Amino acid sequence: MSNLAILPIVIPLIVGVLLAFFNKRLPIVRTFAKIFAIANLATVAYIFYTVKTQGSIILETGAWKAPYGIIIVADMLSITLVLTTNIIAVAAAFYAPKSLSDKQESFYFYTFFFLLISGVSGAFLTGDLFNLFVFFEVLLMASYALIVLGGGKVQLRESIKYVLLNLFSSMLFVTTISFLYSMLGTVNMAQLGERIQQVEDQGTLTIIGILLFFVFATKAAIFPLYYWLPKSYIVPNPVVSALFGALLTKVGIYSIIRVFTVIFVHDQGITSPLFIYLAGFTMIFGVIGALSTNNVKLIIAYNIIPAVGFMLMGIGIFTETSLSGSVYYLVHDMIIKGALFFLVGALVTVAGTSDLRKMGGLIHQYPVFGWLFFLASLVLAGIPPFSGFIGKLLLLRGGLAQGEIGIVIVGLITSLLILFSMIRIFIGAFWGEADASPKKTIKPINGYMWPVAALLALSVLLGVGAEGVYPTIQSIAEYLMDPELYIDSVLKE
């Protein structure tokens, strides 16, 4: 049973390597990519059901007991995020053939796509900090290849900035892990959580914790470390942008949740106010960026940043309600960001430009497309009864209960501005008179819409079906509030 925990990492890794041998035979590669993506999703769904009904699955590789061996931990938090990751992966596998040129697909897109899914899943499932670093590098290497897919000048320019910043954060990550190991003699998260209370020099540990937060904040695009993200995420093909926007920053947020609910829980008097202040600035500057541009791709990319702020807000408040909100919002945002990047990719295709000022009237030719975009805008902004509303409601309730009125006000204003930024796209691109010029031909986009419709349907279900979903999210928050539950499950005799 414990071997189930490794499958979400191994399956996409093997599939990615196998597909590399057939990269020129695109019909075969496309078909097998879809089949294996669905098969991996089914496997993860079964693991999710097993964890939900029987408890966490702990894999001690090579039969080495924790903390001596490599530990894979499939608890409800990690497996929920792995399940969401693979839902995005299936949608991307069906969207990719419509979005990519044959040349781009043949440049090993599907190989790096599956390696990215393997790396993200590994980061969610690993039980020690060094292997978190390793899986970060796996997903980053895959992302380096995907961001330059096609080899355009703009891609190469933005990829240099993306690569250099991530290399710096990776060096800081491994250096910080070495400091932590020198103090505590382990990199296993559960054992770190067990030993950290026994160390007399708590001040040094707090500094190490802040350094780790800096690493994860860089990868999650938290203020002021978000400047690298917007343009880096819009230069690749839309399917790559969707994978980046839905998954990569979420790995950074997950790492903050895991590390600061298991290991660095000893000095919340410092970390909690820091997180709340940074959450507020992240929301404000992210939504200002979304309002400051007429590039529809940039508007969606900038809207990644305030969403990260909402998640960090829940971690900073650190109550059961606020953590429930962070986890709910995390799952919601992975799904809706994937859908929105898919939508904006189709929008640029049919409009022939990413400049909002040069669009208009598209709803006359593409009514289903237009209303799907409108629905996605409502979901993103957190309009009831959609999933974004449930997550924000929990976060705002948690903030009010703790007297954090300032961050609650910032959250409410940010939500209104996010809605405004999205309605700008809807009115500018879809509303108005249709362009009747002969050069404007209707392009078939059904292939784009099916993955979008599936993700939106799931997002709506997370909102209107919240009564069925919330107990699971609440149980995850209860689990996070008590680090001993994680420690005992991993270090059990």
N, C-alpha and C positions, 0 to 999 in steps of 0.2 A: 504493500500500500504506500509506503513512504517514497518509493521510486516515482510515483505520480508527480511529485513536486518538480522534478527535473524536466519533464516532458515539454512544458511551454518554452523552455530554453533550447532544448536539444532538437526538437522537431523543426522549427524554422531555421536553425543553424545548418542542419543536414540538407534541408530542402534548398536553401540558398546556395550551398556548395554544389549540389547536383545540377541545379538549373544553370550554373555557370558553364557547364559542358555543352549546353544546347542553346546558347544565347543567340545564335543566328537563325534558329528554327522557331520563329516567333509564334506561329499558331500553336505549336506544342507547348512552348513555354507559358503562353497566356493561359491555356487550358489547365495546365498542371498547377500554375500559380493560384488560380481560383479554387481548384479542388483541394490543394493542400492548405490554403488559407481557411476554407470552410472546415476541413478536418481538424486543423489546430484549434479553431474556435470550439468545435464540438468537444474536443479533448479537455480544453480549459473549462467549458461549462460543466463537464462531469466532475472535474476536480473541485470546482466551486460548490457543486451540490454536496460532494463528499465532505469538504471542510465545513460547510454550513450545518450538516447533519451530524458529523462525527467529531468535529474539532480540528484544530491545526494539524497540518502534516509537516513533520520535521524529517528532512533527509540528511543523514550523516554520511557523506560520501566516503567510500572506502572503508566503511564500518568504523571510522575513527569518531569517537565520542566528542561531542562539543565540550570544550572549545578548541580541541586539537585539530579537528578536521575541518573541511569546507562544509558549511552548514547552509542548507536551503530551507527557508521557512515559508510555508504556504499557510498564512493565517487569513482571516476574513478581509483585512485591509489589503494585503498584497494580492490576493487572488481576485478580489473585486476589481482592482486596477488592471491586472493582467487580462481579465475577461473583457473589460472595456477596451483595452489596447487591441485585442484581437477582433472585436467588433469593428473598430476603425480599420484594421488591416483588411478584413473582408471587403468592406466598402471601397477601400483604395484599390484592391486587386481588380474589382469590376470597373472602377472609374479610370484606371490607368490606360487601358488600350485606347480610350476615346481622347484622352488628354495628351498622351505622348506621341511623338513621331516614331516611325519604325526605327530610325537611326538612334533615337534616345533609348528606346526599349532594348535595342541590340547592344548598347553599351552597359550591359550587365545590370540594368535597372532592377530586375527581379531578385538577383543575387543580393544586392545591397539592401533592397527592401526587406527581405527576410532576415538579413543580418541585423538590421535596425530593430525589427520586432524581437529578435532573440536578445539583443542587448538591453532593450527597454524592459522586457520581461525578467531578465536576470537581475537588473537593478532593483526591481520591485521585490524579487524573491530572495535575494541573498541575505544571509544572516551575519555577515561580518563586514567591517568597514573597508578592508583592503579589497575584497571582491566587489564591493560597491564601486570602488575606483576602477577595477578591471572592467566591469560591465559598462561603466561610464565611457571608458575608452573604446569598447566594442561599438557602442551606439554612436559615438562621436566619429569613429573611423568610417562607419557606414554613412553618416550624415555628410562627412567631407566629400565622399564620392557622389552623393546624391545632389549636393548643392551646386556642383560644377557640371552636372549632367547637361550636355549640349554645348558647353565650352564657350558661351558668350562672354564678351568683355566685361559686362556688368557683373555677371556671375563670378568671374575670376576675381574682380576687384573686391566684391563683398565677401567672397569666400576667404580671402586673405585675412580680413578683419575678424571674421568668425573663427577661423582656425587659430590665429594668434591669441585671441582672448581665451579660448578654451584650452589652449596649451598652457597658458599662464595659470589658469585656475586649476588645471590638472596637476601641475607641478606643486602648487600651494597645497592641494589636496593630499598628495602623497607625503609631502613634508610634514603636514599637520598630523597625519596618521602616525608617522614615525615618532613625533613628540609624544603623542598619546600612548603609543606602545612602550616608550621608554619609561613612562610614569606608572603604567598599569600592567604591563607585561602581557597584553592580549589585544587583539583587534576584533574579537567576537563581541557583537553588540550586547548580547545578554550578559556576558561576563563583565563587560565594561560597566553596564548598569549595576551589576552586583558589587563591583569593586570600588566604584567612584565615590561612594559614601564613606569609604574607609580612609581616603587620602586626606592628609592634614592640609596640604597646600591647595585649598579650594580656589584661591585667586588665580593660580596658574591654569587650573582646569577651566575656569570661566573664560580666560583668554583663548585657550585652545578651542573651546566651544564657539566663541565669537569668530575665530578664524574659519572653522568648519562652516559656520553660517555664511560667512563671506563667500566661500566656495560655492555653496548651494544657491546663494542669492544671485551669484553671477549666472549660473545655469538656469535659474528660474526667472531671470530678468526682473529682479526687485530693484526699486529705486535705491541709489542712483546708477545701478549697474545694468540698466535696460537698454542703453543707447545702441548697443550692437544689434539688437533683435530685429526691429521693423524692416529695414532694407535687406538684411540677410534672409529674411523669411519670404520676401516677395520676388526675389530674383530667380528662384528655381521654377520648374514646371509646377502648375497648380496642385497636382497630386502630391508632389514632394512638400510643397508649402503646407498642405493639409496635414501630412504626417508630422511635420515639425511643429506646427501650431497646436495640434491635438496632443502630442506626446512629450516633446522634449522638455519644455518648461515644467511639465507636470512631474517629471522625474526629480527635478530639483525641489519642488514643493513636497513630494513624498519623502525625500531624504530629510528635509527639515522636520516633518512630522515624526518620522521614525526616530531620528537622533535626539530630538528634544522631548520625546515622550518616554524614551527608554534610558538614555545615557545622561544627558545634561538636564536633569530635573531638579538639581540641587540649588539653583540660584535663579529662580523665576523672578525675583525682585528686580533683576537686571534685564533678563531676556524678554520678559513679557512687555514692559513699556517700550523697549526697543522695537519689538515686532509690531506693536500697534502704531507707533509713529511712522515706521517705514511703510506699513500697510496703507496708511492715509496718504502719504506722499506718492506711493506707487499708483494708487487709484487716480489721484489728481493729475499727475504728469502723464499717465497713460491716456486718459480720456482727452486731455488737452491736445495730445498728439493726434488722436483720432479726429478731432474737430478742426485741426489746422491744415489739413491736406485735402485735395480733390482727387487724389489717386485712390481708387476704390480698394486696391490691394492693400495699400498702406493703412486705410481706415480699419480694415479687418485685422491687420497685423498689430496695430497699436491697441486694439481692443483686447488683445491677449494680456496686456500689462495690467489694466485695472482688475481683471479677473484674478490674476495672481495676488493682487492686493487684498481682495476679498478673502481668499484662502488663508493668507498670512494673518489677517485680522482674527480669524477664528483660533489660530494657533496661539496668538498673543493673548487673547482673552482667557483661553485655556479653562473652559468649563465643558461639561458634558454636552450642553446645548450648542456651544460655539464650535466644538470639534465635530459634532454631527453636521453642522452647517458647512464646515470646511470640506469634509469628506463628500457630502452630498453635492456641493458646488464643484468639487474636483471632478467627480464622475460626469456631472452635467456639462461642464466646460469642455472636457475631452470630446464629448459627442458633438456638441453644437459648433465647436471650432472646426472640427473636421467637415461638418456639413457646410459651414459658411465659406471655407476656403474652396470647397468643391463648387459652390454656387458662384463665387466671385470669379473663379476660373472660367466657368461657362459664360458668365456675363461679359468678360473681356473678349472671349471668343466671338460671341454674337455681335458685340458692339464694335469690335475691331480696335478698341482703345481702352486704356485704364483711366482716362481722364473723365471725371464725372461731368465736366462742363460740355463735353462733346457727345453726350448720350441724351436719350429722351424717347419717350413713347414706345419703349420695347414691349410693354404689356399688351399692346394691340397684336403683335406678332407672336408673343410668347406668354399667354395669360397664365398657364399653369406655373411656369418658371417664376413669373412675377409674384404670384401669391405664395409660392413656396418661400421666396426670399422674404416677403413680408412676415410670414409665420416665423421664420428663423430669426428675424429681427426682434419679434416679441419675446421669443424664447430666450435670446441672449440678454435682453434688457431686464428680464425677470418679471414680466407681466403675468399676473395670476390667470389661469391655474398652472402655468408651465413650470418646468423643472427649475429654471433659474430663480423663480419666485420662492420655491420651497427652500432652497439653499440660503438665499438672502434673508428670508424670514427667520430662519434659525440663527443666522449670524447676528442679525439685528436684535433678536430677543436675547441672545447671549450677551451682547454689548450693553443693552439696557439693564439687564439684571445685575451687571457688575458696575453700573454707573459710568460706563464709557460713552458719554453722550456725544463727545466730539467726533469719534470715529463713526458713530451711528449716523450723524448728520452728513459727514463726508460720504458715507456709503449711499445714503439716499440721494444726495445731489449727483453723485457719480452715476447712479442707475439711470436717472433722468437724462443725463448728458450722453450716456451710451445709447439710449433709445433715440435721442435726437440725431446722433451721428449715423445710426442705421437708417432712420427715416429719410435723412438727406439722400442716401443712396437710392432708396426706393422711389422717392419723388423725382430725383434728378435723372435716374436711369430708366424707370418704367413709366412714370406718369407723363402727361402731356400728349401732344399730337405726334402721331407716327411719322417717321421720315418716309416720304413717298417717292424719293429719288430712285431711278432705275437701278442704280448700283447696289441698293440695299436688297439683298435676297435673304429669304428665310433659311436659316441653317438648321439642319436636324440636330436636336439636342436631347432626344429621349435617353440616349445612352448615358448622358451626364446626370439625368434627373433621378433614375432609379436608385442609385446609392444614396443620393441626397434625401429622397423621400423616405428611405428605410431609416436613416439616422434621425430625421425629424420625427418620424413616427415613434421611435424609441424615446426621444427626448420628451415628446408630449406625454407618452406613457409614464415616464418618471415623474411628471407633474400631476396629471389627473389620477394616477395610480399610486400616489404618495403613501396612502395608508398601508399598502402592501409592501412598499419599499422601505419606509422609514424605520420599522423595527430592526431591520438588518443594519442600517446605518447607525442607529442608536446603540446597537450591541457593539459595533466597532468603536464608537466613542467611549463607551464604558470600559472596553478593553484597553484603549489608549490611556485612560485616566489612571489605570493601575498597572504600572510597569512590571510589577511582580508576576502578573499573569503571563506576559511575554517571557520573562526571565525563567520562570518555572517550567514553561512548556519546552524551552530550548535546552535547559540544563537539567532536565529530569534525569533521575538515576536509571 
